[in-house]
């Protein structure tokens, strides 16, 4: 499974607006630690690294998201090893997958590629690895293989795949793709036994997929190939149709196959799906943070920055962050994205840039922002390090509040204890390292050079 010509393409350009206010445009859900200490992206990369060499992992995202992934990979084993492919602008999954596939095929004509979205939660165990092995085997027969999750409920938040005639390794030929159904139709699919949730994960030979793009969606293939050979021409790429790979290729190809899959999986695509995936207490509630409930059942309550009290409610989502509070009937909580789009259209920061940003090494919180100065509070976990983010036009003063910091700068190292400061001029950056057993709190005070 770790053979040299097996690659993993991780799609990381999504915006995750249906999980607003936790997920925002400048910090979408794949960069957040939603289901553990790691971000969803980092969890996906670790899963991929158990299947292929790190050097064979590619991450595709928008150019404007490049700083996000660089910060996300900071102080991880992946920094400097995986390859990052940037789209000038996001154009949905069909152009993104083709762009990554063209790049891999240009280096390895015999490549087989696994496509994983970066924001899914999967139980990475022997069962999952066995499904991948069988999918790779089918792909070697020139099938384009999808993982179809065996449905456990008549879920209306997912698209479905209908399986057809049997293939080897437990696969089925794909009969058709179905958009998200209503509740009655989803119940019929559940009873039929040959409909599966569309996971959005694929395995294929690179050349097979390129040939299908060329034959089935030349309106994507021709300009994308031209953009690729011109080193990703921005204007050509921006003119590509924004289309998902299901519609561009999978609904049309005769090579489609599905592996019925029983491993634990969720795309966390809405607060309802978030609720369905995580364990519940005796009252059917999913709780996180500082939460107190009274006479409340079958609800999702998530606190990010303060005490949240909920009284006598049923089937609700209550999502609190430092920037906003979203309250909804749980069945309609996917409409969080509509609030995000409305706020974005009004230029509201609550939909664009969160006050607190979480990273694998800790977090940064915006404390004050003015015309000539700004202040952030960085929390650095034990054994972790963070890179400062001042611009060339800013001076930076660091003030330790709690713990002990090692400041690694261009002119040497400093050690800071509580109440001690260090001053960096002319846009100089540094690394803040926490080698102690406790959390490090440090103020970053930025000032525009006079």
N, C-alpha and C positions, 0 to 999 in steps of 0.2 A: 504493500500500500504506500510505502515511502519511496517508490521507484522514482528515478530522476525526472521522468517526463510527466509526472502527476503534479498539477498546480492547483492552487486555490485562489479564486477571485472573490474578494469580499466587497460587497456593495455598501458604501458608507455615506452616500450623499443624501439620504432622506432627511426630512424636517420634523417628523413626529408631532405635528401640531395637535393631533387628537389627544395627546397626553399633556396639553397645556393645563395649568400653568407650570408644571414641573419641566416640561420640554418646551424650549423656545427656539426661535430661528438661529440665534447665535450660540445656543447650546442644546442641540437636539438630543433625543433620548439615547441614541447609540453612544454618546460620550458621557452618559450619566451612570452612576452605580445604582441601578434600580433593584437588582436582585442579589446583591452581595457587595463585597468590597471592590471588585473590579467593575469597570464600566462594561456595558453590553458589548462594545467594540472589542475591548481587551479580552473579554470572555470568548468572543468569536475567534480572535487571533490565537488564543491558547488552544481552542478546539481544533483549529486548522493546523497548528504546529504539531499536533499529535498524529496527523495524517500525512503531511508533506514536510519537506525541509523548509525552514523559515525563508530561505532565499527564493523559494518557489511560491511565496505568498504575495499577491498583489492586492492593494486596496484602491478602489476607485471612488473618488469624491469630487465635489466642486472645488475649483481653485480657491474660492474664498474660505473654504474649510481647512485649508492647509495648516494654518496656525493651530487649529483645534487638534488635529491629529499629532502634530509635533509635540504639543504640550501633553497629550494623552500618552504618548510613547516615551516621554521623558522618564529616565530612571527605570525603564523596563528592559527585558532581554531582547525586545524587538527593535529597539532604537538602532538605526543604521543597517538593519538586516533585510527587512521587508521592503518591497518597492511600492511606491505610491504613484498612482496614475491620476492626473487631474483633468477634469472636464472644465472647459472655460465657463460653461453654465450647465446647470442640471437639465437634462432632457429625458428623464425617466429611465426605466431599466433597459429598454432595447438598445439605445445608443451606448449606455454605460457598459453593458456586457459585451457588445461588439467591439468597443474601443479596447477593453482589456484583453479580449480574445485575439484581436489583431496584433497587439503588442507581444503576447506570449507566442503566437504562431510565427512571428517574424524571427524569433530566437530558437524555437523548437518546433519543427514541422510535425513531429509525432506527439505533440502535447495532448494530454487529457486534462480537462478542467472541471473542477467543482466550483459551483457558484453558491456562496452563502451570503444572505443579508446580514448586516452587522448588528441588527437590533433584535435578534431572536434569542429566546431562552431555550436551551436544549440540555437534556440530561446526557452528558458525554460519558457513555459507558460502553460495555461490550456490545450491547444491543444496537446502539447507534453505529458503532464501527462495522458491525456485520451488515447493516443496511447500506452503508457507504461502499463496502466491498462489493456487494451485489450490484449496486448501481454502476460502479466502475466497470464491472464485468459486462453489463449490458451495453454500456457506452462503447466498449471495444468492438461491438457488433454494429456500430454506427447508429445506435439509438440515441435520442436526446432524452435523458431520463429525469423525471421529476420525482420528488418524495411526496407521496400522498398520505397525509396523516389520517389514520383510522378515526372517524368521528366518535366522540363520546357523548355528544348531545346535538340537538338540532340547531346548531349555531348559525346565526344569520350574519355574523361579522366576517366570515371567510368566503372566498370563492371555492368552488368544488371542481373536482376532476372525476369524470365517469370512466371506469376501467372497462376494457373490452376483452379480447381474446388473450389467453395466457401466453406468456413468453418464458424463457428460462430464468433461473435464479429468482423465481417467485414474482417476476414482473408481469405487468399487464400492458397490452397496447392501449394507448389513450384513445377513447372513443370521442370525448368532447370535453371542453372546458365550460363551466357555467359561472356566470357572475353571482354575486351575493344574493341568495334566494330569500323569499319571505319565510315566515315561521312554518307555514303549512307545507311548503315545498321542501324545506330543510328537514322536516319530520319524515317526509316520504323518502328523501335521500338516505336518512339514517336507517330506515327499515329495509331498504333495498339491498344493502350490504356491498354494493360496488361503486359507491360514491365516496370520495375522500377529500379532506380539506387540502386546498392548494397551499403548500408551504412556501412557494417561491424559491425553493432550492433546486439546483439542477446539476447534472453531470453529463459531459459530452466530450467527444474528440473535437479539438479546436477546428480542424479543417471541415469536419461534418457541419458544425454550426455555421462557419463562414459560408459554406456552400448553400445552406438553407437561407441565410440572410440574403445572399445574392439572388436566389431564385424567388423567394417569397415576399421580400420587402425591399426592393431595389431603391425605394425612396429614402430608406435609412442607410442601406449598404453603400450605395455609390458616393453620396456626399461624405459619409463617415470615413470611408476608405481614402477619399481625397484629402480630408482633413488630417487623417493620420499620417499620410505620406508628406504632408506639408508641415509636419511637427505640430499637429492639432491647431489648425487655423481657426481663430476665434470666430470670425464672421461665418465661415462655412458651418462650423459646429452649431452655432447659435440658430442657424436656419433649419436645423434638423427637426423633423416632427417629434413632439413629445409623446412617446407611445411606450406602453409596457411591453415586455418581451412576450407575454402571453398572447397579446393581440397581434404583434408583429410576426411572430414565428410559430409559437406553440399551437395556436388554434388552426393553423394552416398546414403544418408539416405532417407527413405520413410516417415520420420517424419517431414520433413521440411515444414514450413508455413511462409507466408510473410504477414505483415500488411502494406497495401498501406498507405503511410505516407505523410502528407501535411505540416508538420511543417518546418520552415526555417532551412536549414542544409547545411553545406559544410565541406569536409575534408581538404580543403586548400591544396590539394595534389600537386599543381603546381602553378606557378605564373599566368598562364592563369585562373585557377580556383579561385585563390585569386582575380584576377581582376573581374571575373564574380560575385563574392559574394558581393563585397562592393559597396556602392552608388557611382554614377558617377556625374561629373559636367555637365554643358550644352554642353560641347564638347565631352562627353563620356569618360573623363579621370578619373582615380582613383589616387589621389595625397596624399602624406604624407611627412611631413618634410619641409625643406626650399627649395622650388621648384618654378622655374619660367618657364612658357611655352610660346612659340610663334608659332602660326600656327601649333599646334600639336593636334591630335584627337585620340580617342579610344585607349588610352595608359595607362599603369601603370608606374608611376614615384614615387620612394620612396627614400628619402634622410635620412640617419641616422646620418651624422656628419658634413655636409657642404652644401653650396649652390650648387644646381644642376640646370643647364639651358638646356632646350631641344628646338630645333628649327626645325620646318617644318618636322615632322615625323608623321607616322600613324602606329597604331597597333604594338607598341613596348613596351617592358618591360625594364625599366632602374632602377636597384636596386643598391643603393650605401650604403656601410657601411664603417667603419673606416679601414677595412682590404682590401676591394676589390670593384670593380664596375663590374656588370654584365649587358650587353646590348644584347637584343635579339629581333627578331620578336616574338610577343606575342604568336602566334600559336605554336612556337617551343621552348617556354621558359622552358618547362619541361626538356630540355636537360641541364639545369643548373647542374643536378646531374652528368652528364658526366664530367663536369669541376671539380666538387668536387672530384670525384674518381681519375681523372688524377693528381690533385694536391696532394691528399692524397698519391698516389703511389710514388710521388716525394718527399714526406716528407715535403711538404710546410705547414707552420702553418696556412695559410689562409683558409685551408679546415678543420683544426683540432681544433684550439683553437682561438676564437675571441679575439681581443684586448679589447673590451668592453663587459662585461657580465651583463645582466639585471636580476634583481630579483624583487619580490613583494615589498621589502623594499627600493629599489634604484638600484644602479649599481656599478660595479668595472671596472676601466680602467687601463690597464697595461701601466705605464709611462716609466719605464726603467727596463731592465733585464740584469744582468751580472753574472759573475762566483761566486762572493762573496756577491752580494747584488741585491735587486730588489725593485722597488717602484711601488705602485698602488695608485690610487686616488679613494676613496669611496665616493659616493653620497648617503646620507641617507635622505629619505623623512620625512616630519614632522610626529611625533608620531610613527615612526618606529625605529627598532633597528637592528643591524647587528653584526654577530659574526666574529671575526678575524680568519685568516686561516694560521697562521704561523706554521711551523713544529718544532719538538723538537730540531732540530739543529740550529734554528734561534732565534736571538734576534729581538725585534720589537720596533720601536719608532713611536709614533703617533703624527702628527702635524696637528692641526686644522687650516684650511684655511678660512672657512666662517661658521658662525653659532656657536652654543654652544653645546658641547658634554658632556654627562655623561659617563665616562669609568667605567664599572663594572668589577673589576678584582678579583683575588683570595684573595688578601690582603686588599680589601676595594674599595671604589669608589673615582674617581677624576673627577673634572669638568674642561673642557678645553674650552677657548675662542680663537679667532683668534690669531695665532702666538705662542700659548702655546703648550708644548709637554709633553708627558709622556713616560717613558722607561719601557719595559717589558723584563725581562731576562729569559733565560733557557727554551725557547719554551712556555712560559706562554701565554695563550689566554685570551681574554676579550670580553665583549659585549659593543658595541658603541651604545648609545641610544640618540635619538634626540627628546626632549620633547618640542622644540620650534615650532613656527608657520612657520619658513622658512626652506629652504633646508640646510643640513649640508654637508660641503665638508671637507674631512680629508685625509691627506697623510698617507699611511702605508709604512714605510721604514724598510725593512727586511735586516738583515745582518747575515752572517754565523758566528757562535761563533768561536772565535780564539783559 
